[in-house]
Amino acid sequence: MDMLEEHCFPWAEQHFRDGCENCPDFIKVDTHWRCTDGEWPPSSPDLNPLDYAVWSILEEKACAKPHTTVESLKRALIKAWDEISVDTLKKIIDDFPRRLKACVEADGSHFE
């Protein structure tokens, strides 16, 4: 969470402010829902960075060998998360506008 608060959130605020001044036209959307009442829009794995990028990184690193306990898996996941670089997270975030455009072009259907 510290990495998100220190690096990702400030970067996202800088690049995707209210009104989306810096956003391409295809991602200028109504942002009235943003965290004001705890509600989030419907989820889509194609548009969720955890689903389309982070979980595969964690799985590759943390599950390279079998775990005999839940605690062992938990430690491996935490270690894998801590090893994800800020540059990797920025690349994932930078890919988001392309993914939004692909989603629009697929009329909201699954895309890759």
Residue frames as a rotation matrix with the C-alpha (Angstrom) as fourth column:
MET 1
0.568 0.823 0.000 0.00
0.823 -0.568 0.000 0.00
0.000 0.000 -1.000 0.00
ASP 2
0.285 -0.543 -0.790 2.89
0.260 -0.749 0.609 2.34
-0.922 -0.379 -0.073 0.72
MET 3
-0.728 -0.585 0.359 4.07
0.466 -0.037 0.884 2.02
-0.503 0.811 0.300 -2.89
LEU 4
-0.091 0.785 0.612 0.60
0.951 -0.114 0.287 2.93
0.296 0.608 -0.736 -4.14
GLU 5
0.754 0.447 -0.480 0.30
0.611 -0.746 0.265 5.93
-0.240 -0.494 -0.836 -1.83
GLU 6
0.149 -0.803 -0.578 3.83
0.170 -0.555 0.815 7.18
-0.974 -0.219 0.054 -2.48
HIS 7
-0.777 -0.627 -0.056 4.13
0.000 -0.089 0.996 6.58
-0.629 0.774 0.069 -6.22
CYS 8
-0.711 0.488 0.506 1.02
0.699 0.410 0.586 5.44
0.079 0.770 -0.633 -8.05
PHE 9
0.275 0.910 -0.311 -1.64
0.919 -0.344 -0.194 7.70
-0.283 -0.233 -0.930 -6.56
PRO 10
0.098 -0.256 -0.962 0.36
0.038 -0.965 0.260 10.94
-0.995 -0.062 -0.084 -7.02
TRP 11
-0.893 -0.449 0.027 1.23
0.018 0.023 1.000 9.91
-0.449 0.893 -0.013 -10.58
ALA 12
-0.466 0.799 0.380 -2.39
0.880 0.373 0.294 9.08
0.094 0.471 -0.877 -11.37
GLU 13
0.373 0.595 -0.711 -3.60
0.666 -0.706 -0.240 12.37
-0.645 -0.384 -0.660 -9.87
GLN 14
-0.317 -0.593 -0.740 -1.08
-0.144 -0.741 0.656 14.26
-0.937 0.315 0.150 -12.00
HIS 15
-0.982 -0.184 -0.045 -2.11
-0.081 0.195 0.977 12.48
-0.171 0.963 -0.207 -15.20
PHE 16
-0.518 0.855 -0.035 -5.84
0.526 0.351 0.775 11.86
0.675 0.383 -0.631 -14.62
ARG 17
-0.980 0.145 -0.134 -7.19
0.013 -0.631 -0.776 14.84
-0.197 -0.762 0.616 -12.69
ASP 18
-0.089 0.996 -0.032 -10.89
0.517 0.018 -0.856 15.63
-0.851 -0.093 -0.517 -12.29
GLY 19
0.600 0.388 -0.700 -12.14
-0.372 -0.639 -0.673 16.66
-0.708 0.664 -0.239 -15.68
CYS 20
0.399 -0.491 0.774 -9.35
0.618 0.768 0.168 14.68
-0.677 0.411 0.610 -17.29
GLU 21
0.682 -0.138 -0.718 -7.59
-0.410 -0.886 -0.218 17.72
-0.606 0.443 -0.661 -18.79
ASN 22
-0.255 -0.919 -0.302 -4.69
-0.857 0.069 0.511 15.56
-0.449 0.389 -0.805 -19.98
CYS 23
-0.222 0.220 0.950 -6.73
0.061 0.975 -0.212 12.53
-0.973 0.011 -0.230 -21.05
PRO 24
-1.000 -0.004 0.006 -7.27
0.006 0.043 0.999 11.50
-0.005 0.999 -0.043 -24.66
ASP 25
-0.478 0.877 -0.037 -10.84
-0.844 -0.447 0.295 12.05
0.242 0.173 0.955 -25.87
PHE 26
-0.049 0.526 -0.849 -11.74
-0.254 0.815 0.520 8.36
0.966 0.242 0.094 -25.63
ILE 27
-0.348 -0.036 -0.937 -11.23
0.769 0.561 -0.307 8.34
0.537 -0.827 -0.168 -21.85
LYS 28
-0.907 0.180 0.380 -12.90
-0.322 -0.878 -0.354 11.62
0.270 -0.444 0.854 -20.96
VAL 29
-0.302 0.796 -0.524 -15.66
0.498 0.601 0.626 10.28
0.813 -0.072 -0.578 -18.77
ASP 30
0.464 0.557 0.689 -17.90
-0.421 -0.546 0.724 11.37
0.780 -0.626 -0.019 -15.95
THR 31
-0.461 -0.735 -0.497 -15.85
0.186 0.468 -0.864 11.01
0.867 -0.491 -0.079 -12.74
HIS 32
0.033 0.532 0.846 -18.55
-0.738 -0.557 0.380 11.88
0.674 -0.637 0.375 -10.19
TRP 33
0.852 0.357 -0.384 -18.26
-0.090 0.821 0.564 8.38
0.516 -0.445 0.731 -8.69
ARG 34
0.038 -0.983 -0.179 -14.60
0.019 0.180 -0.983 8.77
0.999 0.034 0.026 -7.68
CYS 35
-0.489 -0.472 -0.734 -14.29
0.586 0.446 -0.677 7.45
0.646 -0.761 0.058 -4.13
THR 36
-0.598 0.245 0.764 -16.73
-0.488 -0.866 -0.105 9.91
0.636 -0.436 0.637 -2.61
ASP 37
0.256 0.778 0.573 -19.15
-0.961 0.142 0.237 7.36
0.103 -0.611 0.785 -1.20
GLY 38
-0.303 -0.474 0.827 -17.08
-0.594 0.772 0.226 4.18
-0.745 -0.422 -0.516 -1.31
GLU 39
0.672 0.603 0.430 -18.83
0.004 0.578 -0.816 3.02
-0.741 0.550 0.386 -4.49
TRP 40
-0.552 -0.806 -0.214 -16.84
-0.318 -0.033 0.947 1.84
-0.771 0.591 -0.238 -7.48
PRO 41
0.108 0.587 -0.803 -18.02
-0.988 -0.023 -0.150 1.22
-0.107 0.810 0.577 -11.04
PRO 42
0.933 0.268 0.240 -18.53
-0.244 0.962 -0.124 -2.35
-0.264 0.057 0.963 -12.28
SER 43
0.050 -0.985 0.167 -15.34
-0.460 0.125 0.879 -4.34
-0.886 -0.121 -0.447 -12.63
SER 44
0.953 0.081 -0.292 -13.83
-0.299 0.409 -0.862 -5.59
0.050 0.909 0.414 -15.85
PRO 45
0.582 -0.781 0.225 -10.73
0.406 0.520 0.752 -7.82
-0.704 -0.346 0.620 -15.77
ASP 46
0.293 -0.466 0.835 -9.63
0.929 -0.066 -0.363 -6.27
0.224 0.883 0.413 -19.08
LEU 47
0.336 -0.112 0.935 -9.53
0.071 -0.987 -0.144 -2.84
0.939 0.115 -0.323 -17.42
ASN 48
0.969 -0.035 0.246 -8.27
-0.248 -0.082 0.965 -3.84
-0.014 -0.996 -0.088 -13.99
PRO 49
0.267 -0.951 -0.154 -4.45
-0.786 -0.122 -0.606 -3.57
0.558 0.282 -0.781 -13.76
LEU 50
-0.178 -0.302 0.937 -4.41
-0.835 0.550 0.018 -6.17
-0.521 -0.779 -0.350 -11.01
ASP 51
0.555 0.503 0.662 -6.16
-0.116 0.835 -0.537 -8.66
-0.823 0.221 0.523 -13.30
TYR 52
0.997 -0.074 0.027 -4.40
0.038 0.153 -0.987 -7.94
0.069 0.985 0.156 -16.59
ALA 53
0.380 -0.922 0.077 -0.87
-0.317 -0.208 -0.925 -7.44
0.869 0.327 -0.372 -15.25
VAL 54
-0.075 -0.524 0.848 -0.09
-0.948 -0.226 -0.223 -7.60
0.309 -0.821 -0.480 -11.53
TRP 55
0.605 0.347 0.717 -1.54
-0.635 0.753 0.171 -11.01
-0.480 -0.559 0.676 -10.66
SER 56
0.949 -0.282 -0.144 0.47
0.104 0.708 -0.699 -12.71
0.299 0.648 0.700 -13.41
ILE 57
0.086 -0.943 0.320 3.66
-0.450 -0.323 -0.832 -11.10
0.889 -0.073 -0.453 -12.09
LEU 58
0.004 -0.030 1.000 2.84
-0.998 0.069 0.006 -12.20
-0.070 -0.997 -0.030 -8.55
GLU 59
0.876 0.391 0.283 1.94
-0.374 0.920 -0.114 -15.71
-0.305 -0.006 0.952 -9.70
GLU 60
0.703 -0.661 -0.260 5.15
-0.018 0.349 -0.937 -16.11
0.711 0.664 0.234 -11.67
LYS 61
-0.217 -0.858 0.466 7.33
-0.547 -0.288 -0.786 -15.00
0.808 -0.426 -0.407 -8.76
ALA 62
-0.210 0.172 0.962 5.42
-0.974 0.051 -0.221 -16.35
-0.087 -0.984 0.157 -5.76
CYS 63
0.634 0.574 0.519 4.28
-0.530 0.811 -0.249 -19.66
-0.563 -0.117 0.818 -7.22
ALA 64
0.169 -0.673 -0.720 7.48
-0.894 0.202 -0.399 -20.74
0.414 0.712 -0.567 -8.94
LYS 65
-0.825 -0.359 -0.437 7.64
-0.137 0.877 -0.461 -23.48
0.548 -0.320 -0.773 -6.32
PRO 66
0.112 0.929 -0.353 4.81
0.292 0.309 0.905 -25.20
0.950 -0.204 -0.237 -4.43
HIS 67
-0.507 -0.167 0.845 3.87
-0.684 -0.518 -0.513 -23.99
0.523 -0.839 0.149 -0.96
THR 68
-0.625 0.226 -0.747 2.95
0.402 0.914 -0.060 -26.35
0.669 -0.338 -0.662 1.84
THR 69
-0.331 0.535 -0.778 1.18
0.856 -0.177 -0.486 -23.75
-0.398 -0.826 -0.399 3.98
VAL 70
0.634 0.616 0.467 -0.98
0.727 -0.680 -0.090 -20.70
0.262 0.397 -0.880 3.45
GLU 71
0.783 -0.389 -0.485 1.53
0.081 -0.709 0.700 -18.71
-0.616 -0.588 -0.524 5.49
SER 72
-0.258 -0.912 0.319 4.33
0.475 0.168 0.864 -19.68
-0.841 0.375 0.390 3.10
LEU 73
-0.104 0.324 0.940 2.25
0.980 -0.130 0.153 -18.57
0.172 0.937 -0.304 0.12
LYS 74
0.877 0.467 -0.113 1.36
0.481 -0.847 0.227 -15.32
0.010 -0.253 -0.967 1.88
ARG 75
0.374 -0.824 -0.425 5.04
0.112 -0.415 0.903 -14.55
-0.921 -0.385 -0.063 2.58
ALA 76
-0.460 -0.558 0.691 5.94
0.715 0.229 0.661 -15.33
-0.527 0.798 0.293 -1.04
LEU 77
0.286 0.656 0.699 3.19
0.911 -0.413 0.015 -13.05
0.298 0.632 -0.715 -2.36
ILE 78
0.909 0.004 -0.416 4.26
0.214 -0.862 0.460 -10.19
-0.357 -0.507 -0.784 -0.09
LYS 79
-0.043 -0.998 -0.053 7.88
0.232 -0.061 0.971 -10.65
-0.972 0.029 0.234 -1.17
ALA 80
-0.359 -0.038 0.933 6.86
0.920 0.152 0.361 -10.74
-0.156 0.988 -0.019 -4.84
TRP 81
0.705 0.670 0.235 4.76
0.687 -0.727 0.011 -7.57
0.178 0.153 -0.972 -4.41
ASP 82
0.702 -0.487 -0.519 7.66
0.071 -0.678 0.732 -5.77
-0.708 -0.551 -0.441 -2.73
GLU 83
-0.309 -0.896 0.319 9.91
0.400 0.181 0.898 -6.71
-0.863 0.405 0.303 -5.67
ILE 84
0.332 0.454 0.827 7.67
0.943 -0.163 -0.290 -5.15
0.003 0.876 -0.482 -8.33
SER 85
-0.681 -0.708 -0.187 9.48
0.699 -0.705 0.119 -2.00
-0.216 -0.050 0.975 -9.41
VAL 86
-0.048 0.601 -0.798 7.90
0.094 -0.792 -0.603 1.42
-0.994 -0.104 -0.019 -9.69
ASP 87
-0.642 -0.253 -0.724 8.94
-0.650 -0.321 0.689 1.41
-0.406 0.913 0.041 -13.36
THR 88
-0.940 0.341 0.018 6.96
0.315 0.844 0.434 -1.79
0.133 0.414 -0.901 -13.93
LEU 89
-0.223 0.901 -0.372 3.88
0.770 -0.071 -0.634 -0.27
-0.597 -0.428 -0.678 -12.28
LYS 90
-0.202 0.102 -0.974 4.26
-0.325 -0.945 -0.032 2.91
-0.924 0.310 0.224 -14.35
LYS 91
-0.926 -0.155 -0.346 4.40
-0.376 0.260 0.890 0.83
-0.048 0.953 -0.298 -17.55
ILE 92
-0.671 0.741 -0.006 1.22
0.739 0.669 -0.071 -0.97
-0.049 -0.053 -0.997 -16.50
ILE 93
0.012 0.674 -0.739 -0.49
0.468 -0.657 -0.592 2.36
-0.884 -0.338 -0.323 -15.81
ASP 94
-0.482 -0.275 -0.832 0.82
-0.497 -0.696 0.518 3.90
-0.722 0.663 0.199 -19.04
ASP 95
-0.994 0.111 0.023 -0.79
0.089 0.639 0.764 1.02
0.070 0.761 -0.645 -20.97
PHE 96
-0.516 0.848 -0.122 -4.21
0.469 0.161 -0.868 1.82
-0.716 -0.505 -0.481 -19.52
PRO 97
-0.101 0.527 -0.844 -5.33
-0.580 -0.721 -0.380 4.35
-0.809 0.451 0.378 -22.19
ARG 98
-0.692 -0.184 -0.698 -4.55
-0.700 0.407 0.587 1.80
0.176 0.895 -0.410 -24.93
ARG 99
-0.928 0.365 -0.081 -6.62
0.373 0.890 -0.262 -0.79
-0.023 -0.274 -0.962 -23.06
LEU 100
-0.308 0.846 -0.436 -9.53
0.070 -0.437 -0.897 1.65
-0.949 -0.307 0.075 -22.71
LYS 101
-0.247 0.165 -0.955 -9.45
-0.893 -0.422 0.158 2.31
-0.377 0.891 0.252 -26.44
ALA 102
-0.894 -0.119 -0.432 -9.37
-0.304 0.870 0.389 -1.45
0.329 0.479 -0.814 -27.16
CYS 103
-0.740 0.671 -0.053 -12.36
0.451 0.436 -0.779 -1.93
-0.499 -0.600 -0.625 -24.87
VAL 104
-0.099 0.694 -0.713 -14.30
-0.403 -0.683 -0.609 0.79
-0.910 0.227 0.348 -26.69
GLU 105
-0.431 -0.140 -0.891 -13.38
-0.902 0.071 0.425 -0.73
0.004 0.988 -0.157 -30.07
ALA 106
-0.935 0.098 -0.342 -14.59
0.076 0.994 0.079 -4.14
0.347 0.048 -0.937 -28.81
ASP 107
-0.128 0.940 0.317 -17.89
-0.387 -0.341 0.857 -2.55
0.913 -0.013 0.407 -27.70
GLY 108
0.132 0.128 0.983 -17.14
-0.985 -0.094 0.145 -3.53
0.111 -0.987 0.114 -24.12
SER 109
0.951 0.171 -0.259 -16.52
-0.175 0.985 0.010 -7.18
0.257 0.036 0.966 -24.98
HIS 110
0.625 -0.763 0.166 -13.43
0.192 0.357 0.914 -9.10
-0.757 -0.540 0.369 -23.94
PHE 111
0.885 -0.448 -0.128 -10.24
-0.272 -0.272 -0.923 -8.13
0.379 0.852 -0.362 -25.77
GLU 112
0.656 -0.751 -0.078 -6.55
0.557 0.412 0.721 -8.94
-0.510 -0.516 0.688 -25.58
